Amino acid sequence: MSNISKRKFRLAALCLSLTMTVTGVCPALAADTGIRTGSTDAVSATVTAAEKTNPTCDPVLARRVLVALGVMTNSQTSESGLGKKVTRQQFAKMLVQLSPYKNKVGTTVKTSMYADVKRTGAYAPYIKIAVKNGWMKGNLQGKFRPKQAVTLQESVTAVLAMLGYSDSDFQGNLSSAKLSFYKAQKLNKNIKKKAKQAMTYGDMSCLLYNMLVTANKSGSIYAKTLGYELDANGDIAYLPLVYDGLDGPVIAGADWRESIPFDASEATIYIDGSKSKASNIHEYDVLYYSKKLNSVFVYQDRVTGRLNGVSPDRYTPSAVTVAGTSYTLADQTLAYEVSAMGTYEIGDYVTLLLGRDGNVVGMGNAQKLNSFIGGIVLSKTEKVNDEKNSTDVKKYITMLDTLGETHEYEVEDLTKFSERTPVEVAFDNGKPVVNKVALNRLNGIVSSDAGSFAGYRLSESIRILEYDNGGSYNRVKRNRLAGLTINASNILYYHVNADKEITDLIVRGVTGDNYKYGILISASEVANAQAMIFQGTYSYQIGSQSGVATSNGQIFAMQGYSGPAQFAFAADGSVTGIKTLGSIEVTSITQTEVSNGKNAYTLADDVGVYLKKGSGYYETELSKVMSLGNYELTAYFDGTTGGRVRVIVAKAK
């Protein structure tokens, strides 16, 4: 035997060994020679290289996915339903629903294929498709046994057929070979049934899910051939299934329950991403629903302001600009309303109702929707009236609302307003009316679930803005306030609705996320009270960037200090605030928190890490200095605001 022949023989032997113990195929050999390999428990088909995934095959996820796909129901996957047996006719329907035929099923068949299957029966079309495609078959007596429980062996045969395998792909005892291949392909994950045992809904949910995340005979993951998305692990991406399958939108009115095709009192309600209850749904909320999931998804995002314009033009509008921001219109009905032939004119004050993708799904006159705009005054001025051909000098304020949008309104008296005055704008006959708001003093700790504060509930859709004296601001998610202390001096504006919920909130210096954190290298401060001169020059390092900033009219008592600090900067780059940070000596550390043995602190997402050598600070990565055997770590946190660790300083031991 030649050396080349010997090498081919060894390769064939190796592939045959792997075939019997791993997957039943040897793709490399098949591709090179076309030789069909196999044993009594092996697949003999030529198969292309399969896509590689590592799905969790989590049973809970499996049940959720199959419910979202409409293959199973909530009752079938409930605790009481999982132990019930799956009949053959039910299994036939499940197979069709997980096939390219899922949207091609009729209501009846012309002739019955089996004596025990009625032509007009609900399952007859599914049984016909399953049999015609070779996934299932009847017995020699011409019966399908539709109400008999399906066994593991029957289920495996059907699943392998759906994955593209036929009897000719197996040798020897077909039943044994198929079960061996089923195990080798890990289709048996979370299933402990024997060949002749009946399958329950719990077993079947795992088998069908395992099939979805397994490669078919051609090497493609089966779920992907049906158009479903996979996550990074290779599991079915559940959330796209949910959201793509939603019906709606429905604009909530007094009778919104009549628009939902199931009992809303028994449904699961989600408001802006959090579980809630039907009583928290208000008029003009935007609803989507899933009958399969028995769930209602509620969006309470709305924007009120002046209709500044439409684009591309008023003859073919596809978007509107309100309060300086552009929003896409969801349909042609809305487009008509803002067109040259529609209801609204440029300059009208409107309220936009936003759907789950941020597009406009509803629109109304701001006054009719009982809308208001709340926020704080940024500035005030007098100028020539904006109206065409007018030279009258009018008084105006610029306000910042809780969405971070700015608006300009005409007022009668500027003396009532100053910077950060809380105001609300209502609408009277289409005209905005600005009112100064008196705030009660609210103090306290936000609940750990961010659901309540100072005796009020925090609305699931609360609009929160954090503002600082330097003029910067950003929107804050409700859960970011969980467990934080908020004093009255931190609150610039809030609004409470009729249900005793805080729906809008502007705070200052609460989370600390508005500020910059780094190292104060040096400080030079001049204070002369008689001459009214207060000025500072500060050298700093924030991350990899170094700089020098000055302050005008104020100093921060930082002369002689060098080390980690919190910085506030104005838009022109001047510094408006510097504070030292609290600190702990670190005795344990993970990627998300540190502890000194008594208290644990969460790391900020952008925590700065510095290696200190002598008097110098050098930016580094947390992973490089996490060894407490090699480094002494000091964590610096913003104790008076968000309580997050902002800076970590490492010193080599």
C-alpha atoms as one frame of an Amber mdcrd trajectory, in Angstrom:
protein
   0.000   0.000   0.000   1.421   3.394  -0.990   2.008   6.182   1.548  -0.843
   8.177  -0.033  -3.198   5.189   0.253  -2.136   4.639   3.861  -2.908   8.262
   4.719  -6.353   7.974   3.106  -7.018   4.785   5.030  -6.048   6.395   8.357
  -8.244   9.424   7.579 -11.210   7.179   6.755 -10.703   5.220   9.977 -10.487
   8.400  12.047 -13.663   9.800  10.504 -15.506   6.534  11.053 -14.516   6.647
  14.735 -15.724  10.241  15.107 -18.897   9.364  13.214 -19.833   6.733  15.794
 -19.088   8.881  18.825 -19.860  12.490  17.931 -22.200  13.470  15.118 -22.573
  10.532  12.790 -20.839  12.293   9.886 -17.383  13.100   8.624 -17.784  16.278
   6.579 -14.116  16.526   5.627 -13.963  13.024   4.166 -17.325  13.370   2.461
 -16.235  16.604   0.852 -12.922  15.155  -0.332 -13.997  11.722  -1.590 -17.794
  11.479  -1.533 -17.454   8.266   0.505 -20.532   7.497   2.637 -19.589   6.358
   6.112 -21.693   4.888   8.844 -22.518   2.121  11.299 -25.759   0.721  12.660
 -26.138   3.886  14.760 -24.755   6.417  12.298 -25.845   8.883   9.675 -24.402
   8.167   6.259 -25.325  11.367   4.440 -22.871  13.881   3.085 -23.253  17.083
   5.143 -21.759  20.531   4.729 -19.895  22.203   7.594 -22.535  23.335  10.118
 -22.853  26.786  11.622 -21.419  26.797  15.125 -23.453  28.062  18.054 -23.502
  27.444  21.774 -27.130  27.962  22.841 -28.157  27.693  26.493 -31.280  25.699
  25.558 -32.788  27.093  28.751 -36.235  25.471  29.309 -37.796  28.748  30.477
 -36.551  30.575  27.383 -37.747  27.656  25.245 -41.283  27.987  26.583 -41.296
  31.770  26.140 -40.113  31.479  22.549 -42.713  28.879  21.607 -45.490  30.949
  23.165 -44.274  34.059  21.316 -44.276  32.052  18.079 -47.828  30.877  18.748
 -46.738  27.224  18.770 -47.819  26.787  22.379 -50.132  28.718  24.687 -49.606
  30.215  28.117 -51.770  27.507  29.672 -49.780  24.718  28.010 -46.511  26.111
  29.369 -47.886  26.910  32.826 -46.884  24.857  35.847 -50.068  22.798  35.572
 -49.837  22.421  31.797 -46.240  21.282  31.400 -46.974  17.752  32.641 -49.867
  17.125  30.239 -49.313  14.850  27.238 -49.088  16.111  23.657 -51.327  14.311
  21.159 -50.235  13.384  17.668 -52.618  15.871  16.078 -51.352  18.641  18.342
 -47.785  17.688  17.460 -48.596  17.808  13.736 -49.843  21.374  14.143 -46.697
  22.376  16.084 -44.489  21.017  13.302 -46.320  22.970  10.630 -46.122  26.148
  12.722 -42.334  25.711  12.787 -42.041  25.165   9.065 -42.171  27.228   5.864
 -45.841  26.164   5.609 -46.911  28.055   8.756 -48.786  30.721   6.773 -50.079
  28.365   4.056 -52.571  26.273   5.992 -56.175  25.991   4.806 -59.198  25.457
   7.043 -60.212  22.074   5.604 -58.946  19.358   3.259 -60.816  17.932   0.240
 -60.385  14.311   1.218 -59.296  12.708   4.466 -56.062  10.733   4.358 -57.036
   8.577   7.328 -60.237   6.965   8.539 -59.882   8.521  11.989 -59.203  12.081
  10.762 -62.293  14.087   9.789 -61.916  16.117   6.602 -63.442  19.159   8.325
 -61.517  18.736  11.587 -59.397  21.634  12.809 -56.220  19.534  12.720 -56.826
  17.879   9.313 -54.861  20.477   7.260 -51.887  20.229   9.622 -51.904  16.440
   9.581 -52.016  16.452   5.770 -48.954  18.749   5.549 -47.013  16.780   8.175
 -47.660  13.459   6.398 -47.116  14.789   2.878 -43.670  16.102   3.886 -42.675
  12.845   5.559 -42.543  14.230   9.104 -45.245  11.880  10.396 -47.174   8.857
   9.122 -50.107   6.642   9.992 -50.124   2.919  10.772 -50.633  -0.056   8.472
 -54.340  -0.103   9.289 -54.794   3.301   7.668 -55.218   5.222  10.887 -53.363
   8.261  12.142 -54.367   7.937  15.833 -54.733  11.744  16.172 -55.651  11.808
  19.864 -52.999   9.324  20.959 -50.022  10.762  22.829 -46.960  11.203  20.657
 -43.870   9.270  21.825 -40.250  10.371  21.975 -39.374   8.041  19.085 -42.094
   9.514  16.874 -41.100  13.046  17.844 -37.423  12.444  17.085 -38.247  10.939
  13.694 -40.348  13.999  12.828 -37.744  16.507  14.022 -34.924  14.844  12.090
 -37.129  14.827   8.989 -37.736  18.550   9.404 -33.980  19.043   9.662 -33.650
  17.417   6.237 -32.767  13.825   7.104 -34.534  10.810   5.556 -34.504   7.106
   6.352 -31.863   6.573   3.661 -29.454   8.673   5.721 -29.396   6.004   8.426
 -28.213   2.387   8.402 -29.100  -0.660  10.419 -31.852  -0.296  13.019 -33.463
   2.990  12.029 -35.049   3.710  15.406 -31.779   3.133  17.251 -29.735   5.097
  14.707 -32.070   8.083  14.867 -32.077   8.174  18.659 -28.271   8.006  18.696
 -28.062  10.891  16.258 -30.670  12.833  18.272 -28.387  12.544  21.309 -25.206
  13.296  19.371 -26.758  16.505  18.043 -27.790  17.474  21.603 -31.440  17.533
  20.622 -32.039  15.708  23.905 -31.025  18.607  26.170 -33.410  18.788  29.166
 -35.360  15.712  27.965 -35.196  12.426  29.903 -37.847  10.353  28.118 -37.268
   6.854  26.709 -38.180   5.913  23.149 -41.720   4.611  23.777 -42.689   7.132
  26.476 -45.258   9.861  25.830 -44.064  13.437  25.391 -45.406  16.164  27.672
 -45.598  19.863  26.866 -42.502  20.347  29.007 -40.591  17.742  26.957 -41.923
  19.027  23.668 -41.038  22.652  24.356 -37.409  21.585  24.857 -37.312  19.324
  21.801 -38.785  21.895  19.448 -36.554  24.650  20.788 -33.495  22.389  20.476
 -34.488  21.752  16.865 -34.694  25.477  16.166 -31.129  26.113  17.381 -29.627
  23.037  15.670 -28.052  22.937  12.210 -30.039  21.154   9.526 -28.585  18.642
   7.073 -27.277  21.469   4.890 -25.404  23.010   7.832 -27.663  26.031   8.478
 -29.230  26.724  11.865 -32.879  25.756  11.402 -34.317  28.901  13.050 -32.367
  31.102  10.643 -33.886  29.309   7.649 -37.273  30.453   8.988 -36.093  34.042
   9.343 -35.680  34.172  13.126 -32.808  36.039  14.776 -30.212  34.426  17.061
 -28.291  36.109  19.849 -24.526  35.891  20.356 -24.840  32.464  22.018 -27.007
  30.995  19.320 -30.253  31.190  21.304 -33.429  32.512  19.697 -33.566  36.286
  20.177 -36.760  36.463  22.230 -37.514  40.189  22.353 -37.644  40.682  18.560
 -40.228  37.883  18.453 -42.334  39.695  21.017 -42.151  43.162  19.496 -42.481
  42.049  15.890 -45.631  40.156  16.811 -47.421  43.028  18.534 -50.714  44.425
  17.277 -51.480  48.124  17.470 -51.053  50.922  18.063 -54.260  51.759  19.917
 -54.695  55.267  21.322 -56.224  54.794  24.757 -59.627  56.354  25.324 -62.143
  55.845  28.091 -63.155  52.532  26.472 -59.674  51.275  25.547 -60.411  47.810
  26.981 -62.905  47.235  24.163 -60.067  47.577  21.647 -58.092  44.735  23.238
 -59.263  41.235  22.123 -58.851  39.684  25.582 -59.652  40.481  29.189 -57.318
  43.320  30.191 -57.924  42.585  33.876 -56.224  39.201  33.368 -53.432  40.519
  31.153 -49.862  41.402  32.011 -49.397  45.162  31.662 -46.070  46.787  30.840
 -45.748  50.580  30.936 -42.607  52.002  29.342 -40.735  48.763  29.999 -41.864
  48.075  33.581 -44.570  45.778  34.883 -47.618  47.716  35.990 -51.396  47.425
  36.136 -54.322  48.445  33.963 -55.404  51.201  36.349 -52.193  53.098  35.466
 -53.188  53.391  31.799 -54.376  56.914  31.008 -56.226  58.548  28.169 -54.021
  59.111  25.113 -51.498  56.470  26.129 -50.283  54.390  23.165 -51.071  50.678
  23.476 -49.760  47.584  21.712 -50.930  44.097  22.587 -50.145  40.421  22.094
 -52.992  37.954  22.304 -50.514  35.072  22.355 -48.688  36.530  25.362 -51.868
  37.941  26.941 -49.957  41.173  27.429 -50.428  44.897  26.825 -47.424  47.154
  26.201 -48.024  50.811  27.023 -46.035  53.843  25.889 -46.644  57.207  27.526
 -44.089  59.271  25.608 -45.560  62.499  24.318 -44.119  65.788  23.150 -45.895
  69.145  23.349 -44.765  72.298  21.626 -45.034  74.562  18.622 -45.287  72.917
  15.210 -42.184  74.475  13.673 -42.412  72.776  10.303 -43.011  69.668   8.201
 -40.627  67.912   5.842 -39.860  67.532   3.069 -42.792  69.872   2.363 -46.483
  70.388   3.124 -47.569  68.482   0.010 -45.798  65.193   0.817 -44.984  65.375
   4.551 -43.250  62.450   6.250 -41.985  64.170   9.410 -42.802  67.097  11.663
 -40.579  69.367  13.718 -41.917  70.239  17.159 -39.968  72.281  19.687 -36.910
  72.050  17.450 -36.823  68.246  17.111 -37.901  66.196  14.081 -40.261  63.226
  14.474 -41.239  60.711  11.777 -44.948  60.277  11.033 -46.150  56.668  11.247
 -48.870  56.749   8.574 -50.562  58.682   5.799 -53.485  59.760   7.978 -51.146
  61.794  10.150 -49.323  63.060   7.074 -52.610  64.396   5.708 -53.359  66.210
   9.004 -50.170  68.308   8.714 -50.314  68.715   4.943 -51.499  71.823   3.136
 -54.996  70.272   3.086 -54.978  69.191   6.718 -56.027  70.477  10.112 -52.805
  71.910  11.511 -50.918  75.034  10.568 -47.286  75.896  11.157 -47.123  77.662
  14.520 -49.926  75.641  16.148 -49.240  74.131  19.541 -49.658  70.375  19.298
 -49.065  67.214  21.309 -47.414  64.267  19.582 -48.088  60.741  20.849 -45.036
  58.572  20.270 -45.097  54.827  19.659 -42.613  52.109  20.572 -40.206  53.078
  17.783 -40.338  56.789  18.622 -42.466  57.625  15.588 -45.607  59.755  15.808
 -48.677  57.494  15.997 -51.138  60.127  17.222 -51.446  63.882  17.268 -53.777
  66.425  18.780 -54.291  70.052  19.675 -52.325  70.734  22.860 -55.267  72.353
  24.606 -57.753  69.602  23.694 -55.394  66.956  25.021 -55.108  68.962  28.239
 -51.362  69.102  27.726 -48.850  71.180  29.597 -45.124  71.781  29.454 -43.193
  71.931  32.703 -39.649  72.989  33.417 -37.386  75.811  34.509 -36.469  79.217
  33.133 -33.051  79.420  31.503 -33.055  83.082  30.517 -35.246  86.107  29.782
 -35.015  88.883  27.252 -36.803  91.674  25.429 -36.761  91.808  21.647 -38.764
  92.731  18.570 -41.848  90.570  18.129 -41.377  87.485  15.898 -44.652  88.165
  14.032 -44.420  89.292  10.427 -44.298  93.076   9.848 -44.324  93.777  13.617
 -41.839  96.085  15.305 -43.302  95.825  18.787 -40.806  94.980  21.531 -42.002
  91.994  23.522 -40.845  90.161  26.651 -39.770  86.513  26.370 -38.481  83.708
  28.544 -36.581  80.644  27.391 -37.488  77.520  29.343 -36.018  74.038  29.571
 -38.562  71.200  29.833 -38.215  67.729  31.346 -37.417  66.188  27.955 -34.395
  68.445  27.565 -36.111  70.598  24.928 -35.973  74.409  25.035 -38.918  76.689
  24.259 -39.384  80.436  23.972 -42.617  82.052  25.193 -43.921  85.569  25.372
 -44.815  86.809  28.886 -46.385  89.971  30.284 -43.980  90.591  33.164 -40.327
  89.556  33.259 -39.883  90.532  36.916 -41.693  87.354  38.021 -39.064  85.160
  36.429 -35.396  84.527  37.059 -32.937  81.774  36.180 -34.204  78.317  37.366
 -37.698  79.605  38.227 -40.057  76.593  37.960 -42.808  77.195  35.403 -45.615
  75.390  33.614 -47.127  76.295  30.267 -50.827  75.659  29.612 -52.815  76.495
  26.503 -55.790  78.842  26.157 -57.456  79.116  22.735 -54.285  77.802  21.162
 -52.076  80.337  22.923 -49.431  79.361  25.505 -49.813  80.801  28.999 -46.741
  80.713  31.246 -47.332  80.340  34.982 -44.823  80.388  37.790 -45.100  77.244
  39.955 -44.885  77.119  43.744 -43.155  73.919  44.889 -43.619  72.202  48.231
 -40.374  71.064  49.824 -39.793  67.393  49.127 -37.094  65.451  50.975 -36.328
  61.798  51.374 -34.808  58.633  50.005 -36.032  57.141  46.749 -37.257  53.576
  47.301 -34.966  50.724  46.304 -37.210  49.899  43.336 -37.367  53.586  42.306
 -41.127  53.418  42.625 -41.730  56.055  45.284 -40.299  59.197  46.869 -41.452
  61.550  49.629 -44.918  60.010  49.832 -45.539  60.015  46.082 -45.319  57.287
  43.473 -42.863  57.862  40.663 -44.704  57.271  37.404 -43.409  54.406  35.249
 -43.061  56.927  32.443 -41.643  59.748  34.568 -39.588  62.302  32.664 -36.463
  63.133  34.678 -33.876  65.741  33.766 -30.696  66.432  35.713 -29.384  69.973
  35.395 -26.289  71.612  36.805 -25.304  75.208  37.365 -22.896  75.088  34.440
 -25.865  74.779  32.107 -25.400  71.128  31.120 -28.227  68.636  31.506 -29.171
  65.094  30.571 -32.168  62.789  30.836 -32.125  60.248  33.650 -33.854  56.867
  33.821 -36.065  56.271  36.822 -34.075  53.315  38.168 -30.954  55.521  38.371
 -32.560  57.275  41.362 -33.087  54.037  43.314 -31.843  54.406  46.898 -30.584
  57.971  46.454 -31.233  60.765  48.937 -32.852  63.830  47.375 -33.119  67.037
  49.382 -35.444  69.929  48.607 -32.456  72.001  47.497 -31.787  69.372  44.793
 -35.253  69.714  43.248 -35.780  72.460  40.690 -39.183  71.355  39.384 -41.724
  68.539  39.714 -45.287  67.858  38.630 -47.823  65.627  40.400 -50.843  64.290
  38.495 -54.341  63.500  39.764 -53.235  59.980  40.720 -50.610  61.353  43.139
 -47.776  60.361  40.831 -44.741  62.470  40.063 -44.700  62.542  36.267 -42.002
  65.163  35.645 -38.894  66.007  37.639 -35.858  68.248  37.253 -33.088  67.738
  39.796 -29.650  69.166  40.342 -26.572  67.328  41.618 -28.380  64.087  42.514
 -26.762  61.320  40.481 -23.440  63.058  39.914 -23.449  61.762  36.347 -23.363
  65.289  34.885 -19.931  66.010  36.286 -16.442  65.069  35.158 -14.114  63.079
  37.404 -10.360  62.899  37.371  -7.243  64.249  39.066  -6.699  67.824  40.251
  -2.988  68.304  39.627  -2.646  71.786  41.143  -4.725  74.787  42.219  -3.840
  78.474  42.421  -6.557  80.620  43.987  -6.763  84.371  44.554  -9.322  85.801
  46.981  -9.551  89.516  47.748 -12.887  90.330  49.369 -12.246  94.094  49.474
 -11.433  94.248  45.790 -14.113  91.640  45.044 -11.584  89.513  43.209 -12.071
  85.767  43.298 -10.232  83.782  40.685  -8.716  80.338  40.411  -6.455  78.510
  38.004  -6.689  74.725  38.058  -4.571  72.115  36.341  -6.293  68.768  35.889
  -6.175  65.368  34.223  -9.378  63.608  33.191  -8.685  60.258  31.589  -5.915
  60.684  29.057  -6.548  64.415  28.629  -4.812  67.148  30.606  -5.840  70.782
  30.765  -5.924  74.060  32.643  -9.180  75.840  33.489  -9.917  79.107  35.231
 -12.829  80.288  37.308 -14.185  83.816  37.387 -15.875  85.304  40.431 -15.486
  82.196  42.577 -12.953  79.829  44.091 -13.360  76.365  45.566 -10.893  76.212
  48.488  -8.662  73.721  46.675  -5.334  75.539  47.196  -2.717  72.969  48.202
  -4.832  69.938  47.281  -3.830  67.413  44.635  -5.753  64.250  43.957  -9.077
  62.803  42.730 -11.884  65.344  42.360 -15.253  66.139  40.828 -15.308  68.895
  38.186 -18.100  71.015  36.720 -17.386  72.960  33.541 -19.311  75.690  31.759
 -19.879  75.626  28.016 -16.931  78.009  27.488 -14.542  75.612  29.274 -14.278
  77.571  32.515 -14.617  75.601  35.722 -17.752  76.232  37.793 -17.175  73.737
  40.578 -14.563  71.414  42.096 -15.118  69.038  45.006 -13.074  66.379  46.700
 -14.446  62.821  46.840 -15.006  60.350  49.648 -12.599  57.438  49.745 -12.157
  53.877  50.998  -9.250  51.468  51.062 -10.277  48.542  48.871 -10.223  45.045
  50.396 -12.199  43.327  47.624 -12.990  44.258  44.042 -14.962  42.988  41.046
 -15.686  44.507  37.656 -18.800  46.179  39.098 -18.123  47.083  42.741 -15.540
  47.544  45.495 -15.683  47.047  49.250 -13.659  47.891  52.336 -15.151  45.005
  54.286 -17.920  47.173  55.729 -19.509  49.011  52.817 -19.773  48.200  49.128
 -19.862  50.817  46.376 -20.930  50.388  42.752 -18.417  51.384  40.084 -19.542
  54.089  37.676 -19.750  52.929  34.072 -16.924  55.323  33.149 -14.838  54.916
  36.305 -11.359  56.406  35.835  -8.422  54.208  36.863  -4.972  55.698  37.518
  -1.634  54.249  38.502   0.196  56.581  40.883   4.004  56.720  40.763   5.567
  59.384  42.933   3.470  62.505  42.375   2.375  61.462  38.893  -0.910  59.864
  37.823  -1.057  57.619  34.755  -4.293  56.390  33.200  -4.579  52.599  33.068
  -7.177  49.815  32.859  -8.974  48.230  35.792  -8.096  44.696  34.680  -4.382
  45.538  34.977  -4.480  46.576  38.641  -7.170  44.350  40.155  -4.657  42.094
  41.927  -4.741  43.219  45.565  -1.617  41.200  46.143   0.301  43.502  43.842
  -1.499  46.829  44.267  -2.987  48.990  46.985  -6.254  50.384  45.683  -8.102
  53.459  46.910 -11.616  54.034  45.569 -13.027  57.573  45.441 -16.797  58.029
  45.379 -19.202  60.960  45.093 -20.749  60.545  48.524 -23.003  63.599  48.360
 -24.551  62.684  45.001 -24.923  59.348  43.253 -22.709  57.275  45.512 -20.784
  55.716  42.617 -17.068  55.070  42.563 -15.687  57.581  40.053 -11.925  57.186
  40.437  -9.650  54.314  41.480  -6.003  54.998  42.294  -3.558  52.091  42.325
  -0.112  52.025  43.940   2.300  49.167  43.403   3.215  47.376  46.635
